[in-house]
Amino acid sequence: MAREMFMAARRSLVGRHEEIDRLLALVRRAEQSEGGVLVLRGEPGIGKSALLDHVEHATPERFQVIRASMSEFEGELPFAALHQLCLPVLPHLDTLSVPYRDSLLVAFGLADGAPDPFRVGLAVLELFAAAATERPVLCVVDDAHWMDVASARALTFLARRIAAEPIAMVFAVRDQDVPRELDELPGLMVGGLSDAHARALLAEEKTVTLDERVREHLLAEARGNPLALIELPKAGGFELPTPSPVARRIERCFRARIAQLPPDARLLLILASAEPTGDPRLLWAAAQRLDIDVPSASAAAEASGLVLFDTRARFCHPLARSAAYRAAEPNQRRAAHRALADATDPAVAPDRRAWHRGQATAEPDEQVAEELESSASRAQARGGVAASAAFLKRAAVLSLDPGKQTERTLAATRAALEAGQINAAADLLASIDTDTLDDLQHASVDLLRGRIAFVHGADGAVKGPQLILRAGQRLAASDPERSRECVVAALEMGLVVARAAGVMELVLDAARSAPAASRPPDLLDALVLLRTEGHRAGLPALREVLTGEDAAWTRAPALATVLAGELWDLDLHGTIIDWLIRDGRDTGSPMTIRLGLSQVALAAVCTGDFGQAMAAIAEEEAIADALGDLPQLYPRVHLAAMRGRRQEVLDLFTESMSRGNGQLTANAHWAKAVLHNGLGEYPSALDAATRAVADGDLFITGIALPELVEAAVRCGENAVARSALDSLAERTEPAGTSLALGVLAGTRALVSDAEDDYLEALKHLTDSRLPPNLARAHLLYGEWLRRAGRRLDAREHLRTAQEQLSEIGLEAFAQRAAEELRATGEVARSRSKHTYDRLTMQEMHVARQVAAGATSKEVATRLFLSPRTVDAHLRNIFRKLGVTSRRQLRDMPGLR
C-alpha cells in the first residue's frame, strides 16, 4: 500500500502536452543518434519531477534509462552527483583508455591522485558513448540545482558533446537556482497550470472536501502549482494558513504531515534527510544506534507517502526532505549526524564521516577540525574546491586555536575563490579579526581582497590591483622577493583594466619604491625604467631581462607576451608561445594552455596563416567550454579585423565593450581602425585608432599608431599624423627589429611623401617574415606611385599587393588594391576561395589535424569531443571541400 501511495504521482499529467511533446521529441532524436539535452526550469512543486517520471516511463524499452536525484546536503562533495549517474554504466569502465579510466577512479575517490578536469570530462563522454553503442541512453537528473560544482561541469561538458550520439539528457532545476554551468543549455520553462487545468487537477483530489469559497482561495493561492494543489488541501482544509510563498507553504504542509507520525518514524525521517546517499544499509545501521524500532518506524514513514525505502531511501519530493530536516530540533539533527558518522566506515568514506562529525559537533573540537581539514585536502586534490571550502569553513568554526582558525578561514577563502564562490569568499574574509594578524597574514588578506574586488568588476577592477600592491608593501621588509612579485602581479592585473583610473601609473609608481631586487635588473626594474625614462632607455633593459638565462617571464607569462609585442620581437614571442603550450600540456593548467593557444592564434594572424589561427581559436574555445568559461575574444577580434569582415568585427566590438575590459576594449578599437582603413573609410578609422591609443597601452598602442597615421593623413589631419609618427618612432627605433623598422619606415612614408621611405619599408618587411605587413607596404607604395602618375610602376606593386593580400585573405585591403589596380587600367584577377572560408573554426581544426595524420580519437581528445562527433565533422568537411578521403585532405592547400 505504501508503494502505491508513493508512486501515485505517476498519474496522467494534466495540461502538460507541450512539455511532454518536447521531451519525447528529444528521445526520438537520440534514437536516431542526434543526441541532445533539455533543462526543465520552474519553481518548486511546478511538476518538473512528474515530467521526468513521465518521460522515463514513456521512453521505449530499448533505451537504458539512468535516473539520479540530487540532494541539498550532497552539493559540497566533489563528483558525488556524477558518481551517482555513472554507477549504472560503470561496467563499461574497462573499455576506456587507461588515463581516462584512472581519472574517473580518482574523481570517485576509488584511487589516489588529482583528477584532470579535462580527462574527467572526456572519460565521462567516452563512458556514456560506450554504453550507447549497446542501447540508446536517457539520462534524467532531478534537482540538478543541488549538484556539486565538479559534477555540474562534467555533465554540462557531456551535454554539449552528444549531438552525434544516441544519448538524451534531461535536467530539472529550480528557476531561481540554475547552476551557471547549466544556464546556457537548451531550456524549457515549466509554468503554472491554466485555471481550467488547475481546477481539473484539484477535482481529482478526493482527500478533503472543500466549499466553494475555500476552493477559489486555494486556486488563487496555488497559482497553478500542481504540488500546491495536491498538498495544500491536506493541511489547510477550511482554514487556510496565512499566505506565504508557495514553496514555503508546501514545506509547511509536509511538516504538518511529519508531525502526525510516531516519534521513531519522525527520527527515522530525520536520519534519511541527513544522509544524502540514501544508502539503506547505512541508514539502518545509524537507526540502530539511535535505538529506533526500524520495522515499525519505516512502515509508518512509508504509509505517510512521504518516503519510500527501496534500493535507496527516496522522499516523495525534495521539499519533503527539507521539511524533515528543518523540522528537527538542533539536538536531533546533531544526534542523527553523529549516528551516521559512527555508522560510516572511515576507510571507505572518510570524507562523508568527517562531514557528518562536523555537523554533529556544536562546540569547538580540534580533533574534528583536523579531520575536516584532511578531508579538505583530499577534496582539493580531487578537484572539489567547493567541497574543500565547505570542509575548511566548518573546520574553522570548530577550531580551538585562534591562529589555526585564521589559517583555516584563509584557506577556505582561497578555495571558495577558486570555486567561483565570490560572495562566500568575501563573507569568510570578513569574519577574520584583522587586529590579531601578523604582517604575513595581513598580506594574505589583502591579496585575497584584491582578487575578490577584481572579480567583482567595476570599481573593484581598480581596487584589486591597489590591494595587491598593499600586500606587497606589507611584505617589503619580511619577504622582499615576494613583495616584488606582488607588484608584478598587480601590474598583470592592471593590464586587464589598461590605464583606467590611473591603475597602471599607480602600479608602476609603487614599483619604484619596492624593495631592491636581489639580482638587478629584473622585470620590475626594467618596467620602472620604461615608465620613467621612456622606450629608448626601457626597451634595452626589457630585452636583457626577457632574453636572459633567468627567463623570469615564466612567472608572469601573460605580461611577457605583451612585452614581446612591445619589443616587436617575433622570435621572443615564439619562444614564450612554445613554453606556454609545452608547460600547459605538461601540467594540465587550463589557464596556461588557453593563454598559449590565444597567442598561437594571434601570431598566426600576424603571419597571415588564418587557418592555423582558426584552429587555435577552436581549441581554446573547446577548453573554455569544458571549464564553463567564456572564450578569449581578442584572437577572434584580430582575425576578423585582418580578414576585413565588417559585421563580424562590429559584433565582436559590441561583445568586447560589454565585457568592460580595458585591454580588450583597446583591441576592439584597433580592430575597427584596421577594418575601416581596409575599406577606405578613413574618418571612422581615425576615430577608432584615436581611441585605441588613448590610454597608451603596451603592445596595442604600438600596432595602432600606424593605423592612426594612415587614417589621419587620408583625412588631412597632418598634425595628428606627425604626432602619432613621433610616438611610433619612440617605440620602434630602440626595438630595432626588421618588423619595427619596416613598420616605422612605411608609416613615415605616409607623412614624408618620400619614395625612399617606401623602399626602406619594403626592404625591412621582406626580412620580417610577416606577409600581411609586406603586402600592405606594397599597397601603400603602389597607391603613392599611381598618385605620382607612374602608372606602370604602380601596376607592379598594386598587382603584387592584390595577389598577396588575396592569397592571405585580407579581403578589405585586397579589394582596395583591386580598385587601385583598376584605376591604372589593369583588371585585377578574381580572388580564389580559401579553404578556411568554407569551414567553421572547429572544422578547420579537425581538417588540419587529420591532414597532419591524426586519428579521430586524437582529434577528439584535443577538442574534447567524441570520435563519433569528429567523424560527423569530417563528413561535413569532405562535402564542403569536395573530397572523399583523409588522404585527399593532406594535399589541400591551407591545411598543412
Buried (B, 14 or more C-beta within 10 A) or exposed (E): EBEEBBEEBEEEBBBBEEBBEBBBEBBEBBBEBBBBBBBBBBBBBBBBBBBBBBBBEEBEEEBBBBBBBBBBBBBBBBBBBBBBBBEBBBEBBEBBBEEBBBBBBBBBBEEEEEBBBBBBBBBBBBBBBBBBEEBBBBBBBBBBBBBBBBBBBBBBBBBBBBBBBBBBBBBBBBBEEBBEBBEEBEBBEBBBBEEEBBBBBBEEBEEBEBEEEBBEBBBEBBBBBBBBBBBBBBBBBEEBBEEEEBBEBBBBBBBBBBEEBEEBBBBBBBBBBBBBBBBBEBBBBBBEBBEBBBEEBBEBBBBBBBBBBEEBBBBBBBBBBBBBBEBBEEEBBBBBBBBBBBBBEEEEBBBBBBBBBBBBBEEEBEEBBBBBBBBBEBBBBBBBBBBBBBBBBBBBBBBEEEEBBBBBBBBBBBBBBBBBBBEBBBEBBEBBEEEEBEBBBBBBBBBBBBBBBBBBEEEBBBBBBBBBBBBBBBBBEEBBEBBBBBBBBBBBBBBBBBBBBEBBEBBBBBBEEBBEBEEEBBBBBBBBBBBEEEBEEBBBBBBEBBBEEEBBBEEBBBBBBBBBBBBBBBEBBBBBBEBBBEBBEEEBBBBBBBBBBBBBBBBBBBBBBBBBBBBBBBBBBBBBBBBBBEBBBBBBBBBBBBBBBBEBBBEBBEBBEEEEBBBBBBBBBBBBBBBBBBBBBBEBBBBBBBBBBBBEBBBBBBBBBBBBBBBBBBBEBEEBBBBBBEBBBBBBBBBBBBBBBBBBBBBBBBBBEEBEBBBBBBBBBEEBBBBBBBBBBBBBBBBBBBEEEBBEBBBBBBBBBBBBBBBBBBBBBBBBBBEBBEBBEBEBEEBEEBBBBBBBBBBBBBBBBBBEEBEBEBBBBBBBBBBBBBBBBBEBBBEBBEBEEBEEBBEBEBBE
